[in-house]
Amino acid sequence: MAGNLERFVLDEVHVVKSWGDDFRPAYSALKTLKITYPKVPILGLTATCTIQMRGQISRLLGLHEQFLVF
């Protein structure tokens, strides 16, 4: 199936850190995307993420390699 996936897009990705299990427990399971599909890029979108949160979110999502922030 991974050959059919172009990318995962996570809108409002700051919610992974700022709300996490308090909002939806499934947010903590998003890290499994990178584990299950290691070659599929993940695009995280947010307009309210602080610089400190970027590092925390990348760790929570398992993005320990390269990632870009715009």
FIRONU-139147 format. One record per residue: residue in three letters; x, y, z of N, C-alpha, C, O in turn. Coordinates in nm, 4 decimals. Example, Ala and Ser with C-alpha at 12.3 -4.5 7.8 and 13.67 -1.06 7.14 Angstrom:
# residues 2
> Ala, 1.3190, -0.5690, 0.7800, 1.2300, -0.4500, 0.7800, 1.3200, -0.3300, 0.7800, 1.4236, -0.3319, 0.8465;
> Ser, 1.2850, -0.2250, 0.7080, 1.3670, -0.1060, 0.7140, 1.2900, 0.0030, 0.7870, 1.3409, 0.1138, 0.8039;
***
This chain:
# residues 70
> Met, 0.0818, -0.1205, 0.0000, 0.0000, 0.0000, 0.0000, 0.0855, 0.1261, 0.0000, 0.0445, 0.2271, -0.0570;
> Ala, 0.2030, 0.1232, 0.0621, 0.2861, 0.2430, 0.0705, 0.3225, 0.2966, -0.0666, 0.3450, 0.4168, -0.0806;
> Gly, 0.3291, 0.2117, -0.1682, 0.3600, 0.2574, -0.3025, 0.2508, 0.3434, -0.3622, 0.2756, 0.4158, -0.4586;
> Asn, 0.1320, 0.3376, -0.3081, 0.0200, 0.4169, -0.3582, 0.0039, 0.5500, -0.2867, -0.0740, 0.6345, -0.3309;
> Leu, 0.0747, 0.5698, -0.1791, 0.0602, 0.6924, -0.1005, 0.1614, 0.7974, -0.1463, 0.2807, 0.7691, -0.1573;
> Glu, 0.1130, 0.9180, -0.1725, 0.2015, 1.0288, -0.2102, 0.2547, 1.1001, -0.0865, 0.3725, 1.1354, -0.0803;
> Arg, 0.1670, 1.1214, 0.0127, 0.2051, 1.1911, 0.1358, 0.0886, 1.1868, 0.2334, -0.0263, 1.1630, 0.1961;
> Phe, 0.1224, 1.2107, 0.3599, 0.0203, 1.2326, 0.4620, 0.0167, 1.3826, 0.4882, 0.1216, 1.4467, 0.4954;
> Val, -0.1011, 1.4384, 0.5023, -0.1165, 1.5809, 0.5317, -0.1914, 1.5933, 0.6635, -0.3038, 1.5451, 0.6778;
> Leu, -0.1273, 1.6584, 0.7589, -0.1863, 1.6797, 0.8912, -0.2147, 1.8283, 0.9067, -0.1222, 1.9082, 0.9210;
> Asp, -0.3396, 1.8649, 0.9039, -0.3790, 2.0045, 0.9214, -0.3859, 2.0353, 1.0706, -0.4191, 1.9487, 1.1515;
> Glu, -0.3547, 2.1580, 1.1053, -0.3559, 2.2020, 1.2453, -0.2665, 2.1129, 1.3305, -0.3069, 2.0681, 1.4378;
> Val, -0.1444, 2.0870, 1.2824, -0.0536, 1.9924, 1.3468, -0.0123, 2.0364, 1.4885, 0.0333, 1.9535, 1.5673;
> His, -0.0275, 2.1630, 1.5212, 0.0051, 2.2083, 1.6569, -0.0815, 2.1393, 1.7622, -0.0440, 2.1320, 1.8792;
> Val, -0.1968, 2.0892, 1.7201, -0.2877, 2.0200, 1.8120, -0.2206, 1.8946, 1.8696, -0.2522, 1.8534, 1.9812;
> Val, -0.1277, 1.8335, 1.7938, -0.0565, 1.7151, 1.8422, 0.0103, 1.7452, 1.9761, 0.0096, 1.6608, 2.0657;
> Lys, 0.0674, 1.8632, 1.9904, 0.1365, 1.9001, 2.1136, 0.0459, 1.9735, 2.2113, 0.0446, 1.9421, 2.3303;
> Ser, -0.0288, 2.0695, 2.1628, -0.1026, 2.1561, 2.2546, -0.2247, 2.0888, 2.3168, -0.2620, 2.1230, 2.4290;
> Trp, -0.2880, 1.9938, 2.2471, -0.4056, 1.9278, 2.3028, -0.3822, 1.7800, 2.3278, -0.4234, 1.7269, 2.4309;
> Gly, -0.3161, 1.7128, 2.2338, -0.2790, 1.5722, 2.2498, -0.3900, 1.4834, 2.3019, -0.5020, 1.4872, 2.2510;
> Asp, -0.3597, 1.4029, 2.4037, -0.4551, 1.3059, 2.4576, -0.5783, 1.3704, 2.5184, -0.6839, 1.3076, 2.5256;
> Asp, -0.5661, 1.4959, 2.5625, -0.6824, 1.5616, 2.6211, -0.7910, 1.5869, 2.5172, -0.9092, 1.5936, 2.5508;
> Phe, -0.7507, 1.6010, 2.3907, -0.8475, 1.6311, 2.2855, -0.8931, 1.5032, 2.2154, -1.0115, 1.4695, 2.2170;
> Arg, -0.7993, 1.4332, 2.1547, -0.8288, 1.3069, 2.0867, -0.7112, 1.2134, 2.1071, -0.6009, 1.2425, 2.0609;
> Pro, -0.7322, 1.1024, 2.1747, -0.6226, 1.0080, 2.1997, -0.5533, 0.9604, 2.0718, -0.4361, 0.9230, 2.0763;
> Ala, -0.6216, 0.9610, 1.9609, -0.5621, 0.9154, 1.8349, -0.4453, 1.0034, 1.7911, -0.3595, 0.9577, 1.7157;
> Tyr, -0.4402, 1.1272, 1.8362, -0.3294, 1.2151, 1.7981, -0.1955, 1.1587, 1.8437, -0.0946, 1.1770, 1.7755;
> Ser, -0.1928, 1.0913, 1.9566, -0.0676, 1.0338, 2.0053, -0.0242, 0.9145, 1.9204, 0.0919, 0.8741, 1.9261;
> Ala, -0.1150, 0.8580, 1.8424, -0.0829, 0.7436, 1.7568, -0.0316, 0.7862, 1.6189, 0.0056, 0.7004, 1.5390;
> Leu, -0.0286, 0.9152, 1.5894, 0.0171, 0.9611, 1.4585, 0.1625, 0.9244, 1.4311, 0.2036, 0.9173, 1.3153;
> Lys, 0.2398, 0.9014, 1.5350, 0.3797, 0.8620, 1.5165, 0.3902, 0.7307, 1.4388, 0.4899, 0.7068, 1.3707;
> Thr, 0.2891, 0.6469, 1.4486, 0.2926, 0.5195, 1.3776, 0.2901, 0.5373, 1.2258, 0.3267, 0.4451, 1.1530;
> Leu, 0.2481, 0.6534, 1.1771, 0.2518, 0.6779, 1.0323, 0.3947, 0.6661, 0.9802, 0.4187, 0.5997, 0.8794;
> Lys, 0.4884, 0.7295, 1.0477, 0.6282, 0.7273, 1.0032, 0.6904, 0.5901, 1.0245, 0.7779, 0.5493, 0.9481;
> Ile, 0.6468, 0.5196, 1.1258, 0.6989, 0.3852, 1.1510, 0.6462, 0.2878, 1.0454, 0.7227, 0.2078, 0.9914;
> Thr, 0.5182, 0.2938, 1.0163, 0.4549, 0.2031, 0.9221, 0.4900, 0.2358, 0.7771, 0.5065, 0.1456, 0.6951;
> Tyr, 0.5012, 0.3646, 0.7459, 0.5292, 0.4105, 0.6096, 0.6502, 0.5039, 0.6108, 0.6346, 0.6242, 0.5899;
> Pro, 0.7691, 0.4517, 0.6346, 0.8863, 0.5367, 0.6541, 0.9259, 0.6211, 0.5336, 0.9930, 0.7230, 0.5503;
> Lys, 0.8868, 0.5822, 0.4139, 0.9259, 0.6571, 0.2934, 0.8203, 0.7564, 0.2465, 0.8437, 0.8321, 0.1523;
> Val, 0.7053, 0.7565, 0.3110, 0.5979, 0.8478, 0.2718, 0.6150, 0.9791, 0.3474, 0.6159, 0.9797, 0.4705;
> Pro, 0.6287, 1.0912, 0.2746, 0.6454, 1.2209, 0.3414, 0.5220, 1.2598, 0.4228, 0.4093, 1.2219, 0.3911;
> Ile, 0.5473, 1.3362, 0.5279, 0.4394, 1.3902, 0.6102, 0.4464, 1.5420, 0.6020, 0.5509, 1.6018, 0.6272;
> Leu, 0.3347, 1.6034, 0.5667, 0.3238, 1.7487, 0.5613, 0.2383, 1.7916, 0.6789, 0.1217, 1.7532, 0.6884;
> Gly, 0.2950, 1.8704, 0.7680, 0.2211, 1.9221, 0.8828, 0.1947, 2.0703, 0.8643, 0.2880, 2.1473, 0.8413;
> Leu, 0.0705, 2.1109, 0.8738, 0.0308, 2.2494, 0.8523, -0.0206, 2.3117, 0.9815, -0.0991, 2.2510, 1.0543;
> Thr, 0.0247, 2.4333, 1.0086, -0.0240, 2.5087, 1.1231, 0.0112, 2.6552, 1.1035, 0.1098, 2.6880, 1.0376;
> Ala, -0.0682, 2.7411, 1.1599, -0.0390, 2.8842, 1.1560, -0.0071, 2.9372, 1.2952, 0.0224, 3.0557, 1.3110;
> Thr, -0.0128, 2.8508, 1.3962, 0.0021, 2.8990, 1.5330, 0.1114, 2.8266, 1.6108, 0.1120, 2.8312, 1.7338;
> Cys, 0.2019, 2.7612, 1.5433, 0.3057, 2.6831, 1.6095, 0.4249, 2.7718, 1.6465, 0.4734, 2.8486, 1.5634;
> Thr, 0.4709, 2.7614, 1.7686, 0.5892, 2.8355, 1.8109, 0.7157, 2.7585, 1.7710, 0.7082, 2.6408, 1.7359;
> Ile, 0.8292, 2.8235, 1.7762, 0.9560, 2.7585, 1.7432, 0.9804, 2.6399, 1.8361, 1.0242, 2.5342, 1.7908;
> Gln, 0.9530, 2.6558, 1.9632, 0.9725, 2.5481, 2.0596, 0.8811, 2.4291, 2.0278, 0.9228, 2.3138, 2.0383;
> Met, 0.7596, 2.4573, 1.9899, 0.6642, 2.3511, 1.9584, 0.7074, 2.2697, 1.8370, 0.6786, 2.1502, 1.8299;
> Arg, 0.7759, 2.3319, 1.7417, 0.8176, 2.2596, 1.6213, 0.9024, 2.1377, 1.6557, 0.8800, 2.0291, 1.6022;
> Gly, 0.9988, 2.1552, 1.7439, 1.0828, 2.0437, 1.7855, 1.0041, 1.9371, 1.8582, 1.0246, 1.8177, 1.8361;
> Gln, 0.9141, 1.9799, 1.9447, 0.8319, 1.8847, 2.0199, 0.7406, 1.8059, 1.9266, 0.7246, 1.6849, 1.9428;
> Ile, 0.6815, 1.8729, 1.8307, 0.5925, 1.8062, 1.7358, 0.6707, 1.7084, 1.6494, 0.6232, 1.5980, 1.6229;
> Ser, 0.7902, 1.7476, 1.6050, 0.8688, 1.6571, 1.5208, 0.9060, 1.5304, 1.5972, 0.9081, 1.4219, 1.5391;
> Arg, 0.9353, 1.5425, 1.7257, 0.9642, 1.4240, 1.8069, 0.8395, 1.3381, 1.8263, 0.8467, 1.2156, 1.8167;
> Leu, 0.7260, 1.4011, 1.8533, 0.6018, 1.3260, 1.8737, 0.5578, 1.2522, 1.7479, 0.4944, 1.1470, 1.7565;
> Leu, 0.5911, 1.3068, 1.6307, 0.5528, 1.2437, 1.5050, 0.6611, 1.1501, 1.4513, 0.6421, 1.0862, 1.3478;
> Gly, 0.7736, 1.1421, 1.5207, 0.8813, 1.0547, 1.4753, 0.9589, 1.1105, 1.3589, 1.0158, 1.0346, 1.2804;
> Leu, 0.9625, 1.2425, 1.3459, 1.0319, 1.3081, 1.2343, 1.1718, 1.3508, 1.2792, 1.2039, 1.4696, 1.2793;
> His, 1.2521, 1.2563, 1.3162, 1.3837, 1.2887, 1.3687, 1.4835, 1.3215, 1.2588, 1.5918, 1.3730, 1.2869;
> Glu, 1.4489, 1.2927, 1.1357, 1.5361, 1.3238, 1.0248, 1.5077, 1.4659, 0.9771, 1.4751, 1.5534, 1.0573;
> Gln, 1.5199, 1.4879, 0.8498, 1.4967, 1.6209, 0.7947, 1.3497, 1.6588, 0.8006, 1.2614, 1.5758, 0.7789;
> Phe, 1.3260, 1.7832, 0.8298, 1.1923, 1.8369, 0.8130, 1.2036, 1.9868, 0.7892, 1.2950, 2.0516, 0.8403;
> Leu, 1.1126, 2.0407, 0.7131, 1.1140, 2.1818, 0.6771, 0.9982, 2.2532, 0.7448, 0.8902, 2.1973, 0.7635;
> Val, 1.0236, 2.3777, 0.7808, 0.9195, 2.4613, 0.8405, 0.9123, 2.5891, 0.7595, 1.0135, 2.6559, 0.7381;
> Phe, 0.7925, 2.6230, 0.7145, 0.7727, 2.7461, 0.6378, 0.6875, 2.8426, 0.7151, 0.6594, 2.9524, 0.6671;
***
